């Protein structure tokens, strides 16, 4: 009796070839689809032109430019994002992007883990591992994010408590895990807000509901990972211990 191969009778997941390449950390799904269209991708020795062609990532041999497509080592870096840069690789309006900070660094493909809007600054992560990035960004599985926010008023304890409880804005409940005042001046104050999830412009929308304007917004920590003294516009790779902590 001929023994069955180890995969016989098992369901082997299939993904489109562009997605399979992206999941291995070699490029974005859009980039991989472009490689397929350019005839640079082979599956089991045959050139393919359909980016959605189903492949068995665990069994099929995928090559890009004649090199076998194997999973890249996971890399994660942190950038101290300056204000005025958009979190995207290419901006259709021609604005400067966060990738300006990596010019000349010869880095492999890396994608932002979450985002910070153009007017915000501080800790922004990048990784070549889409699955890891999704877990870190997910509000259920990912770490909390901490922000320092300069506001145009001197909020009293009652307002801080109300901000933490949150309000409903456009059908969404916006609130914070914690809110505290760090320091204050004659006309404005710095607050520390910690969020479990980072919805689009969440802090700005939340504070606007209390007639509070944001003067500066800086993300200072993601879970236990702190921005520290990293200079603005500079980046560094995370250690394996730091990656594991997230």
C-alpha positions as CSV (number, residue, x, y, z in Angstrom):
1,X,0.0,0.0,0.0
2,X,1.5,3.3,-1.1
3,X,1.6,5.9,1.8
4,X,-0.2,9.1,1.2
5,X,1.8,12.4,1.2
6,X,1.7,14.4,4.4
7,X,-0.8,16.9,2.9
8,X,-3.2,14.3,1.6
9,X,-6.7,14.8,3.0
10,X,-5.8,18.2,4.4
11,X,-7.2,21.5,3.4
12,X,-4.3,23.6,2.0
13,X,-5.2,27.4,2.1
14,X,-5.1,29.1,-1.2
15,X,-4.5,32.8,-1.8
16,X,-4.1,35.0,-4.9
17,X,-0.4,35.0,-6.0
18,X,0.0,38.7,-5.3
19,X,-1.3,38.3,-1.8
20,X,0.9,35.3,-1.2
21,X,4.0,37.4,-2.2
22,X,2.9,40.3,0.0
23,X,2.3,38.0,3.0
24,X,5.9,36.9,2.8
25,X,7.0,40.5,3.4
26,X,8.6,41.2,0.0
27,X,6.4,44.0,-1.1
28,X,2.9,45.4,-0.9
29,X,0.0,43.6,-2.6
30,X,-0.1,46.4,-5.2
31,X,3.6,46.0,-5.9
32,X,3.3,42.3,-6.2
33,X,0.3,42.6,-8.6
34,X,2.5,44.9,-10.8
35,X,5.3,42.3,-10.8
36,X,2.8,39.7,-12.0
37,X,1.5,41.9,-14.8
38,X,5.1,42.6,-15.9
39,X,5.7,38.8,-16.3
40,X,8.3,38.7,-13.5
41,X,6.5,36.0,-11.4
42,X,6.6,32.3,-12.0
43,X,4.5,29.7,-10.2
44,X,5.9,26.1,-10.3
45,X,8.1,27.2,-13.2
46,X,5.4,28.9,-15.3
47,X,5.1,32.6,-15.9
48,X,1.8,33.9,-14.6
49,X,-0.1,37.1,-15.5
50,X,-3.1,36.9,-13.2
51,X,-2.4,38.5,-9.8
52,X,-5.5,36.7,-8.4
53,X,-4.3,33.2,-9.5
54,X,-4.9,30.9,-6.5
55,X,-1.8,29.4,-5.2
56,X,-1.0,27.1,-2.3
57,X,1.5,29.1,-0.3
58,X,2.7,26.0,1.6
59,X,3.2,23.9,-1.5
60,X,3.6,25.9,-4.7
61,X,7.0,27.4,-5.6
62,X,6.7,31.1,-6.3
63,X,9.6,33.0,-8.0
64,X,10.1,36.7,-8.6
65,X,12.8,37.6,-11.1
66,X,14.0,34.0,-11.0
67,X,14.5,34.0,-7.2
68,X,12.4,31.8,-5.0
69,X,10.0,33.9,-2.9
70,X,10.7,32.9,0.7
71,X,9.4,34.7,3.8
72,X,11.6,37.7,4.7
73,X,12.9,38.0,8.2
74,X,10.5,40.2,10.2
75,X,11.7,43.7,10.5
76,X,10.1,46.5,12.6
77,X,11.4,50.1,13.0
78,X,10.1,53.1,14.8
79,X,10.1,56.6,13.3
80,X,9.7,59.9,15.1
81,X,7.3,61.3,12.5
82,X,7.5,65.1,12.0
83,X,4.4,67.1,11.6
84,X,3.4,67.9,8.0
85,X,4.1,64.4,6.4
86,X,1.3,62.1,5.3
87,X,1.4,58.4,6.2
88,X,1.5,56.8,2.8
89,X,4.2,55.8,0.2
90,X,2.8,58.0,-2.6
91,X,0.4,60.9,-2.2
92,X,-1.9,61.7,-5.2
93,X,-1.7,65.3,-4.2
94,X,2.1,65.4,-4.3
95,X,2.5,66.1,-0.6
96,X,5.6,64.9,1.3
97,X,5.3,61.5,2.9
98,X,6.9,59.7,5.8
99,X,9.1,57.8,3.4
100,X,11.1,61.0,2.9
101,X,12.7,60.2,6.2
102,X,14.2,57.0,4.7
103,X,15.8,58.5,1.6
104,X,19.2,56.9,1.1
105,X,18.8,54.3,3.8
106,X,18.5,51.3,1.4
107,X,15.7,49.7,3.5
108,X,13.7,46.7,2.3
109,X,10.0,47.1,1.7
110,X,8.3,48.3,4.9
111,X,4.7,49.5,5.4
112,X,3.3,51.7,8.2
113,X,1.7,49.9,11.1
114,X,-1.4,52.1,11.5
115,X,-1.0,55.8,10.8
116,X,-0.7,59.3,12.1
117,X,-2.5,62.1,10.2
118,X,-0.5,64.9,8.6
119,X,-0.8,67.3,11.5
120,X,0.2,64.7,14.1
121,X,3.7,63.6,15.1
122,X,5.6,61.1,17.1
123,X,6.0,57.3,17.2
124,X,5.1,55.5,14.0
125,X,5.9,51.9,13.4
126,X,6.8,50.2,10.1
127,X,7.1,46.5,9.3
128,X,7.5,44.1,6.5
129,X,5.2,41.5,8.1
130,X,1.5,42.3,7.2
131,X,0.1,39.6,9.6
132,X,2.1,41.0,12.5
133,X,1.1,44.6,11.6
134,X,-2.6,43.6,11.6
135,X,-2.4,42.1,15.0
136,X,-0.7,45.2,16.4
137,X,-3.1,47.6,14.8
138,X,-6.2,45.6,15.8
139,X,-8.1,47.2,18.7
140,X,-8.8,43.8,20.3
141,X,-5.3,42.3,20.1
142,X,-3.0,45.3,19.8
143,X,-1.5,47.4,22.5
144,X,-2.8,50.7,23.7
145,X,-1.4,54.0,22.3
146,X,-0.5,57.0,24.4
147,X,-0.5,60.6,23.2
148,X,0.6,64.0,24.6
149,X,-1.8,66.7,23.4
150,X,-1.5,70.4,23.7
151,X,-4.9,72.1,24.0
152,X,-6.1,75.7,23.8
153,X,-7.7,75.8,27.2
154,X,-7.2,74.9,30.9
155,X,-9.6,72.0,31.4
156,X,-10.9,71.3,34.9
157,X,-11.1,67.8,36.5
158,X,-14.8,67.6,35.5
159,X,-14.0,68.1,31.9
160,X,-11.1,65.6,32.0
161,X,-13.5,63.0,33.4
162,X,-16.1,63.8,30.7
163,X,-13.5,63.5,28.0
164,X,-12.5,60.1,29.3
165,X,-16.1,58.8,29.5
166,X,-16.5,60.1,25.9
167,X,-19.3,61.1,23.6
168,X,-21.1,59.9,20.5
169,X,-19.9,61.7,17.4
170,X,-21.4,60.8,14.0
171,X,-22.8,57.6,15.5
172,X,-19.4,56.5,17.0
173,X,-18.6,56.5,20.7
174,X,-15.3,58.3,21.2
175,X,-13.6,58.1,24.5
176,X,-10.2,57.2,26.1
177,X,-8.9,54.6,28.5
178,X,-7.3,57.4,30.6
179,X,-7.0,61.2,30.5
180,X,-4.8,63.3,32.8
181,X,-3.2,66.7,32.8
182,X,0.6,66.8,32.5
183,X,1.2,70.6,32.8
184,X,-0.4,73.9,32.1
185,X,0.5,77.5,31.2
186,X,-1.4,80.7,31.3
187,X,-3.7,79.8,28.4
188,X,-3.2,76.2,27.4
189,X,-2.3,72.8,28.8
190,X,-0.7,69.5,27.9
191,X,-2.9,66.4,28.4
192,X,-2.0,62.7,28.2
193,X,-4.6,60.5,26.6
194,X,-4.4,56.7,26.2
195,X,-6.5,54.9,23.6
196,X,-7.1,51.3,23.0
197,X,-8.0,51.9,19.4
198,X,-7.1,54.7,17.0
199,X,-10.0,55.6,14.9
200,X,-9.6,58.3,12.2
201,X,-8.7,61.6,13.9
202,X,-10.2,60.2,17.1
203,X,-8.6,62.6,19.6
204,X,-9.3,65.7,17.5
205,X,-12.9,64.7,17.0
206,X,-13.3,63.8,20.7
207,X,-11.9,67.1,21.9
208,X,-13.8,69.2,19.4
209,X,-17.0,67.8,20.9
210,X,-16.0,69.6,24.1
211,X,-15.1,72.8,22.2
212,X,-11.4,72.1,22.8
213,X,-8.9,72.7,19.9
214,X,-5.7,70.7,19.5
215,X,-2.5,72.7,19.1
216,X,-0.1,69.8,19.0
217,X,-0.6,66.0,19.0
218,X,2.3,63.7,19.7
219,X,2.1,59.9,20.0
220,X,4.7,59.0,22.7
221,X,4.1,55.3,23.2
222,X,2.7,52.1,21.7
223,X,2.1,49.7,24.6
224,X,5.4,49.4,26.5
225,X,7.4,50.9,23.6
226,X,8.2,54.5,24.3
227,X,9.4,57.1,21.7
228,X,12.1,58.1,24.2
229,X,14.8,60.5,23.0
230,X,14.7,59.6,19.3
231,X,15.1,62.8,17.4
232,X,12.4,64.1,15.1
233,X,12.6,62.7,11.6
234,X,15.0,59.9,12.7
235,X,14.3,56.1,13.0
236,X,15.8,53.0,14.5
237,X,15.2,49.3,14.2
238,X,13.5,47.5,17.1
239,X,15.1,44.7,19.0
240,X,13.6,41.2,19.1
241,X,12.6,41.9,22.7
242,X,10.9,45.1,21.8
243,X,9.0,43.4,18.9
244,X,7.9,40.6,21.2
245,X,6.6,43.1,23.8
246,X,4.1,44.4,21.2
